[in-house]
Amino acid sequence: EGNIDAARTVSMAGIAKYERGLLRHPSLKLKRAQIRSQSKGEPRTATEVRNQLMKDVPVYRPGDRFFNVYRNWARLEERHGTSQSVDEVYRRACLAFPRQWKLTIDWAQYHARLNMHERASELFLVACSQSLGQHGDPYRLHAEYEMSRGDYEKSQRILFRGAVALSQNVGAGLGGCSGMIQLYYVWAVCEWHLENLSRAKAIFDQALQLIAPGQEGSSDRSLIYFALAKLHKQHDRPLLSQHFIGLCVKENSLPGGAISEVWDLWAQVASLTGNDRLRGECETLAEKCWRQENEPSLKEGGSSRRIKMEHKTRRDPWYIQIFGSADHHMSTSHQTVRLPLDEKEEQLF
């Protein structure tokens, strides 16, 4: 129904009940008695007592997914509340789930959107520590933020620390579930921006070795092949560029579905080699694919309809209007991380 006040009331009531349940944990009985004895001479508010007790709630609670309720409430406050109300929700959430780095990433990205750089960076660092080297996303997202501000050297250091932390975990990166492939992709692009080309290519190669075989890893391979094709084009190696374009077309799974960009790149490479016939064919295919990607009547294919239906049935119609999207920090590096070649071409126009 889109009733913001009702949604806020339900969220607050649910969180309050949840926190009361946590504070009844048997392990806090002794701590509660200590606080009572300490506070006889110095009165303390109920909020202060609650916050102190929350710090001693057992961190590991199997199957506890209540952090999603905190995230929903925080998104509601981001859209309809004040910065103070947002910070209060995240502070309470991080007390209840001190190792849930996704909450801290949400908090950091909120401050990044407000251009509060120092606070955002502090929270990104906290999220990296919370991940305990088990996932690359906190490091990747922190690095992407610094790259968006033009600080590639700081991003380089962040990505290196993330790669080291992940590599120290047994089996890290296998199948891409730890975010290592995406971290390596961003790291390679960062090195490319710093003109460390041999290192960029080596990191791209390392990422390719981590990708699962078959259809499961097709999207990641497509993205890396496309980046390598652009890298070799920028440095006047058209044959190598064409090689990686062919691999990308073979995978046919570029994130975002913008296959027209691949054909357009191939047309540019063909022009560099003087192959006018191939250039014309690629330009025709690029135009055809671009129309399919951008004209609504052609986008309504079976897979597109299926994806739209999944999004429609995932939440009630009012959900996104009140709470916003749940997937702030799924990997969108193909959209957020600019390749050096793209930036140079934009400067020409």
C-alpha positions in Angstrom: 0.0 0.0 0.0 3.0 2.3 0.2 2.4 3.4 3.8 5.8 4.6 5.0 4.8 5.2 8.6 3.3 1.8 9.0 6.4 0.1 7.4 8.6 2.0 9.8 6.5 1.0 12.8 6.5 -2.6 11.8 10.3 -2.5 11.3 10.9 -0.9 14.7 8.6 -3.3 16.5 10.2 -6.3 14.9 13.8 -5.1 15.7 12.9 -4.2 19.3 11.3 -7.7 19.9 14.4 -9.4 18.3 16.8 -7.4 20.4 14.9 -8.3 23.6 15.2 -11.9 22.6 19.0 -11.5 22.2 19.3 -9.9 25.6 17.6 -12.9 27.2 20.5 -15.1 26.1 21.7 -17.3 29.0 25.3 -16.1 28.6 24.3 -12.5 29.5 23.0 -13.4 32.9 26.3 -12.7 34.7 27.0 -9.6 32.6 23.6 -8.2 33.5 24.3 -8.6 37.2 27.7 -6.9 36.8 26.1 -3.9 35.1 23.5 -3.6 37.8 26.2 -3.5 40.5 28.3 -1.0 38.6 25.4 1.4 38.0 24.2 1.8 41.6 26.4 4.8 42.2 26.1 6.1 38.6 22.7 5.8 37.0 22.6 4.6 33.4 19.9 4.9 30.8 18.1 1.8 29.4 19.7 2.5 26.0 23.2 2.5 27.4 22.6 -0.8 29.3 21.1 -2.4 26.1 24.1 -1.3 24.0 26.6 -2.7 26.4 24.8 -6.0 26.7 24.4 -6.2 22.9 28.2 -6.2 22.6 28.3 -9.4 24.6 25.7 -11.3 22.6 27.2 -14.4 21.0 28.5 -13.6 17.5 27.8 -16.9 15.9 24.1 -17.7 15.8 23.4 -20.4 13.2 20.6 -19.7 10.7 19.9 -16.2 12.1 18.9 -14.2 9.0 17.3 -11.3 10.9 20.0 -8.9 9.6 17.9 -8.6 6.5 15.2 -6.9 8.6 17.8 -4.3 9.7 18.8 -3.8 6.1 15.2 -3.3 5.1 14.7 -0.8 7.8 17.9 1.0 7.0 16.9 1.3 3.3 13.5 2.7 4.4 15.3 5.4 6.4 17.7 6.1 3.6 14.8 6.9 1.3 12.3 8.5 3.7 14.2 9.4 6.9 17.1 11.5 8.0 20.9 10.8 8.1 20.6 10.5 11.9 17.9 7.9 11.7 19.9 6.0 9.1 23.1 6.0 11.2 21.1 4.8 14.3 19.7 1.8 12.4 23.1 0.8 11.1 24.7 1.3 14.5 22.1 -1.0 16.1 22.4 -3.5 13.2 26.2 -3.7 13.6 25.8 -4.3 17.4 23.5 -7.2 16.7 25.7 -8.6 13.8 29.3 -7.5 14.4 30.6 -9.9 11.7 28.0 -9.2 9.0 30.1 -7.1 6.6 27.2 -6.6 4.2 25.5 -4.3 6.7 28.7 -2.2 7.0 29.1 -2.1 3.2 25.5 -0.7 3.0 26.4 1.9 5.6 29.6 2.8 3.8 27.9 3.2 0.5 25.3 5.4 2.1 28.0 7.8 3.3 29.7 7.6 -0.1 26.5 8.8 -1.8 26.5 11.8 0.6 30.1 12.5 -0.4 31.3 11.9 3.1 34.6 10.4 2.0 36.4 9.9 5.3 33.4 8.2 7.0 32.8 6.1 4.0 36.4 4.9 3.8 36.4 4.1 7.6 33.3 1.9 7.2 34.7 0.2 4.1 37.8 -0.7 6.1 35.7 -2.0 9.0 33.8 -4.2 6.4 37.1 -5.6 5.1 38.1 -6.6 8.7 34.7 -8.1 9.3 35.0 -10.4 6.3 37.9 -12.2 7.9 39.4 -12.8 4.4 36.5 -15.0 3.4 35.0 -12.8 0.7 36.5 -10.3 -1.7 33.5 -8.0 -2.1 34.4 -5.6 0.8 37.8 -5.0 -0.7 36.5 -4.8 -4.3 33.8 -2.3 -3.4 36.2 -0.2 -1.3 38.6 -0.2 -4.2 35.9 0.7 -6.8 34.9 3.6 -4.6 38.5 5.0 -4.4 38.8 4.4 -8.2 35.7 6.5 -8.8 37.5 9.3 -7.0 40.6 8.9 -9.1 42.8 7.4 -6.4 44.2 4.4 -8.3 47.2 3.9 -6.1 45.1 3.6 -2.9 42.8 1.2 -4.8 45.9 -0.9 -5.8 46.9 -1.3 -2.2 43.3 -2.2 -1.1 43.0 -4.9 -3.9 46.4 -6.3 -3.1 45.5 -6.7 0.6 42.2 -8.3 -0.4 43.9 -10.8 -2.7 46.4 -11.7 0.0 43.6 -12.2 2.6 41.6 -14.4 0.3 44.6 -16.5 -0.8 45.3 -17.4 2.8 42.0 -19.2 3.1 41.9 -22.8 2.0 40.0 -23.1 -1.3 39.4 -19.4 -1.6 38.2 -18.3 -5.1 37.2 -21.7 -6.3 34.0 -21.4 -8.4 33.9 -17.7 -7.8 31.8 -17.9 -4.7 34.3 -15.8 -2.6 34.3 -12.9 -5.0 38.0 -13.4 -5.9 37.4 -13.4 -9.7 35.6 -10.1 -9.5 38.3 -8.7 -7.2 41.0 -9.8 -9.7 39.1 -8.2 -12.6 39.0 -4.8 -10.8 42.6 -5.2 -9.7 43.7 -5.8 -13.3 41.8 -2.7 -14.5 43.4 -0.7 -11.7 46.9 -1.8 -12.8 45.9 -0.9 -16.4 45.0 2.6 -15.3 48.4 2.9 -13.6 49.9 1.7 -16.9 51.4 -1.5 -15.3 50.4 -3.4 -18.4 52.3 -6.6 -17.8 50.9 -6.9 -14.3 47.4 -6.2 -15.6 47.6 -9.0 -18.1 49.0 -11.4 -15.5 46.1 -10.6 -13.1 43.6 -11.1 -15.9 45.2 -14.5 -16.6 45.1 -15.4 -13.0 41.4 -14.5 -12.9 40.7 -16.7 -15.9 42.3 -19.7 -14.1 39.9 -19.3 -11.2 36.7 -19.3 -13.3 34.6 -22.4 -13.3 34.4 -24.3 -16.6 31.4 -24.5 -18.8 28.3 -22.2 -18.8 28.7 -21.4 -15.1 31.8 -19.2 -15.8 30.8 -18.0 -19.2 29.8 -14.5 -18.1 33.1 -13.9 -16.2 35.2 -15.2 -19.1 33.3 -12.9 -21.5 34.0 -9.8 -19.4 37.7 -10.6 -19.1 38.1 -11.4 -22.8 36.4 -8.2 -23.7 38.7 -6.2 -21.4 41.8 -7.9 -22.8 40.6 -7.2 -26.4 40.4 -3.5 -25.5 43.8 -3.5 -23.8 45.5 -5.0 -26.8 43.7 -2.6 -29.2 44.8 0.4 -27.1 48.4 -0.7 -27.4 48.3 -1.4 -31.2 48.1 -5.2 -31.1 45.1 -5.7 -33.4 45.7 -9.4 -34.0 45.7 -10.2 -30.3 42.7 -7.9 -29.8 40.8 -9.8 -32.5 41.8 -13.1 -30.9 40.1 -12.1 -27.6 37.1 -10.6 -29.4 36.6 -14.0 -31.0 36.7 -15.7 -27.6 34.2 -13.2 -26.2 31.8 -13.8 -29.1 32.1 -17.5 -28.7 31.1 -17.2 -25.0 28.2 -14.8 -25.9 27.6 -14.0 -22.2 28.8 -10.5 -21.7 27.3 -9.0 -18.5 24.6 -6.6 -19.4 24.0 -8.3 -22.7 25.6 -5.5 -24.7 27.0 -7.7 -27.5 26.7 -4.7 -29.9 29.8 -3.3 -28.1 31.8 -6.4 -29.0 30.9 -6.2 -32.7 31.6 -2.5 -32.7 35.1 -3.1 -31.2 35.7 -5.8 -33.8 34.8 -3.3 -36.5 37.4 -0.9 -35.1 40.1 -3.6 -35.0 39.2 -4.7 -38.6 39.7 -1.0 -39.7 43.1 -1.0 -38.1 44.2 -4.1 -40.0 42.7 -2.7 -43.3 40.1 -5.4 -43.6 37.2 -3.2 -45.0 34.9 -6.2 -45.7 35.1 -7.5 -42.1 34.7 -4.0 -40.8 31.5 -3.5 -42.8 30.1 -6.9 -41.6 30.9 -6.1 -38.0 29.3 -2.7 -38.2 26.1 -4.2 -39.6 26.0 -6.7 -36.8 26.7 -4.1 -34.2 23.8 -1.9 -35.5 21.5 -4.9 -35.6 22.4 -5.9 -32.0 22.1 -2.4 -30.8 18.5 -2.2 -32.1 17.7 -5.5 -30.3 19.2 -4.2 -27.1 17.5 -0.8 -27.1 14.2 -1.1 -29.0 11.4 -2.2 -26.6 9.6 -4.2 -29.2 12.7 -6.3 -29.8 13.7 -6.7 -26.2 10.6 -8.7 -25.2 12.2 -12.0 -26.0 11.6 -15.1 -23.9 14.6 -14.7 -21.6 13.8 -11.0 -21.1 10.2 -11.8 -20.2 11.4 -14.5 -17.8 13.8 -12.1 -16.0 11.1 -9.4 -15.7 8.6 -11.9 -14.3 11.2 -13.0 -11.7 11.6 -9.4 -10.6 7.9 -8.9 -10.4 7.2 -12.0 -8.3 10.2 -11.5 -6.1 8.6 -8.8 -4.0 5.2 -7.2 -3.5 4.6 -4.2 -5.8 5.1 -1.7 -3.0 8.2 -3.2 -1.6 10.8 -1.5 -3.8 9.0 1.9 -3.4 9.4 1.7 0.3 12.6 -0.2 1.0 14.6 0.2 -2.3 16.5 -2.6 -4.0 18.0 -5.3 -1.8 21.0 -6.0 -4.1 23.1 -2.8 -3.7 26.5 -4.6 -3.9 26.1 -7.5 -6.2 29.0 -7.4 -8.7 28.3 -4.7 -11.2 32.0 -4.0 -12.0 31.3 -4.1 -15.7 29.2 -0.9 -15.2 31.0 0.9 -12.4 34.7 0.3 -13.3 35.7 2.3 -16.4 38.4 0.9 -18.7 41.2 3.3 -19.7 40.4 2.9 -23.4 36.7 3.9 -22.8 37.8 7.0 -21.0 40.3 8.0 -23.7 37.7 7.5 -26.4 35.2 9.7 -24.5 37.8 12.5 -24.3 38.0 12.6 -28.1 34.4 13.5 -28.5 
